[in-house]
Structure formats: structure tokens, C-alpha cells
């Protein structure tokens, strides 16, 4: 059977979940408390790092989702203008959860600092079609998102 040359789709890069004022107060109180503790233990650099982190979290929550182009082709997996060649990828896992708006593909990279690439599937994509296409180039391996990814989803990122 002749395999199509590529599968393309668009999906938002993240799902924006509206935060209540209480959420911002909790983040602020925890951040200020951690900063005070760092200063108390005479660790000014860590205190600055905490403040920068809290500022980054708040800015990130204000960002609107953007539509992103995704493509799986014979050369590799492309996210926007960035191509990840199959030679740099190790394995994949397609997560297809009925009734859940976070269906996604997890791709394990051979690179040290970017071990897991999480790609959301589009509304029109068929998970079995993605799986069959990727099986021609990569091994399928059951995997789950890391602790930080799960915590991010739990916190509404």
C-alpha cells in the first residue's frame, strides 16, 4: 500500500484555562514565602530565581494559545518550522483518550536536554493513522508524560 507522503494538521500550542484571582493570590503567597525563606537562609541568588520564576509563571498564564502547524513526513516530525529528523528520535506513543481534549503524541528524543516531545493532535487527525505512519520509522513504546508535565496540567497550564 502506498503511504501518503505526509500527515499535516493544526492545533493550539496550549489550552488556556482561565485562572481565578484566588489562583494568583496562592501563587503570589507561595512565591513570596519561598523568597523570604531563601533570604532568611542567606541565599539571595535563589530568592531572585524564585521571583523570576513566579513572574514567568504569571506572564505565561496571560499568553493566548496560538495555532501551530504539525507535520509527520518521510524526513521526520515538524513542529512549525522546526524539523526533528527520525535519526534524532527514538520512539513514540499515541495517547488517545475518549472525551479528553488533550489527545497527544509523545516522542522520545535521543537528545539529552529534550528527551520528550509532546505534540497535541488536531480535531481532524485520526490517532490510528498517526500511529501507523510513525510505526514505519520509529518504535512504539508505552510512555507517560513526566511529573512536571502532569503537574502543569493539574495547575492549569
N, C-alpha and C positions, 0 to 999 in steps of 0.2 A: 504494500500500500504506500502510495506517495504521501509523505508527510508534508504539510504546508511549511513554507519557508519561515514563518514566524507567527507568533501569537502576540497581539498587542491589546492593551486596554488602558483605561484611565481610571484613577481612583484618588480620593483625597489622601494627602500625606499623613494626616492625623484627624481624629474625630474630636471636635471641640465640645467639651462638656462645660456648661455654664457653672461657675463657682458662686456660692453664696458669700455674703460678707463674713459669715462665721468662718468659712474656709480660710479666707485671707487673714482673719484675726488669729486663727490657730497657727497658721504658717508663720506669721509675724512673731507671735509669742514664743513659739519653739525656737525660731531663729535668734531672737534677741536673748532668750535664756541661754542658748548654746554659746552665743557670742560672749555673754557675761561670764559664763563658766570658763571659756578659753582665756579671757583676760585675767580672771581670778587665778588661773594656773600659769599665768605669765607667758601665754602662748599667743602673742599678738598676730603673728602670721596666720595661725589657724582661725583666729577671730575674723580677720579680713577675708579669708577664704569662705567662711560661713556667710558673711554679709554679701559677698559677691554671688554665692550660690543662691541665697534667698532672692536677691534681686533678679537673677537669671530665671528662677522658677516663676516669679511673678510676671516677668516680661513674656516668658514662653506661654503662660496661660492666656495672654491677651492676643496671641497670634491667631489669625484666621487660617483655617485649612486652605491649602492650595491644591488644585488639580495637578496630578503628576502623571506623566506618561511612563508606562511599563511595557517592556518587550522581552519576549523569550525568542531567541533566534538560533541559528546554527553556530554562531560565534560565542554566544553566552547570554547573560541576563543583563538587560539595560534598564537603568532607573534614570529617567530624564536623559541627560547627555552622557552619563557615566556607564560604561560597559564593564561588566565583570566577566572576563573570559572563563570558560569552563576549566581551563588549566589552573585557575586560582581558586576553584570551588571544589568542595569535597563531596557533599551530599545534600539532600533536601528532604523536606516533609511538608505535605499539604494539609493544613488544618481546615476542615470543612465542618463547621458546627451549625446545624439547622437552627434557624431563628436567632442567630447571633450575627451582629453586623461587623464582626472583626474576623471574617474568614481571611486566611493569610497563608503565605508560603514562607517557610523557614529554610534558609540556605546556609549551610555551614561553609565558611571560607577557610582556606588554608593560611590566611594571613593572621599574624599573632594579635594585632590590635583591633581587628574587626572580625571576630570569629562567627557571629551570627547576623545574617541579613534578614530582616523581616519585611516582607512585601505584602501589602494588602491586595486582595483580589477585587476586581470590579464587579459591578452588579450583573454584567452580562457574561462574565467568564464562567466556564464550566470546570470545576476542580478536577474532574477525571481527565479532561482534555489536557490541562496543565501538567498533571501527574504523568500521563502517557508521554507527553513531549519531553519532559525533563528526564524520564527514565532512559531515553536514548543516549543521554550524555552524562548523567550523574547517578550515583547510588541513592536508593531511598533508605532513609534511616530515621526511625522514630526519635523525635526530639521535642523538647518544650522550650519555651522562652525562659530566659534567665530570671533570677529573683528580681532584679532591677526592673525588667520589662513588666513583670506581673505586678510589682509594687506601683509602677507608673500607671497602669490601667486601673488598679484599685484606687489610687489617689485622683483619678480623673484626668490623666494626661493623654 
